[in-house]
Amino acid sequence: MNKVVLITGGSSGIGKSIGEFLQQKGFTVYGTSRNPDRITDSLFPLLALDVRNVATIKTAIAEVIARSGRIDVVINNAGVGITGPLEEIPTEEIKNNFETNFFGPIEVMKAVLPQMRIQKSGLILNVTSIAGYMGLPYRSIYSASKGALEIITEALRMEVKSFGIHIANVAPGDFATNIASGRFHAPVIQGSAYEKVYGDMLETMDEHVDAGSNPMEMAEAVFAIIQEPNPRIHYKVGAFMQKFSIVLKRILPDKVYEKMLMKHYKL
């Protein structure tokens, strides 16, 4: 039986790459987009879904069940980037980021868990970020929202394990996608105490994304996770040094690790 997969944020970037790869492997794939009518090149069906709108989440999940009779895998991929000095990021943008990166995935999980309990099976993969394992300068909100999703996953997987449902995190590093163009960038304010450092760092962050890995690496990793009968809690996908930075955080004293990060970001 072909597994039925729902991918939020499936119209571009990592989500699109995962969907196309899984479809080639014989999965029945549904993606989501806030405006699916604007997408003309999708190789799999796109459903209207905004993770900040619970009604659209419930409608999309009901449509998948009506069409295919089940949902075997949900990939919580929809997310947005945000940068800026914490002091200068508008509070409404902070809330919007958490609505998309944290509360949205929670609502998707809450909406699909009843169906997975009926099936007595299912897998939810939360796409987090290597940035969620550490507080990164000028990316504090993004790190916090992705880190919070990591912790929620750890707790929820214990709550639903007896139902035959598996939940795991997959944390990508920098991949060559359009996430940089879709980020909210707090403006570089002339005369601000952060003007020079933040301005320089914006350029560096975008260069890291542009030089990132092929999103197909994430697609292959997700495919491998889906095949596992008992998935691990955490997976990291990306360049060696990005993944190794998590190891260093575990073994180095806090201040030594902080100094290393500040040197890396030229602070």
ABEGO torsion letter per residue (X at the ends): XBBBBBBBGAABEAAAAAAAAAAAAGBBBBBBBABAAABAABABBBBBBBAABAAAAAAAAAAAAAAAGBBABBBBABBBBBBEBAAABBAAAAAAAAAAAAAAAAAAAAAAAAAAAAAGBEBBBBBBBAAAABBBBGAAAAAAAAAAAAAAAAAAAAAAAAAGBBBBBBBBBBBBBAAAAABBBBBBBBGBAAAAAAAAAAAAAAAAAAABBBAAAAAAAAAAAAABABBBABBBBEBAAAAAAAAAAAABBAAAAAAAAAAAAGX
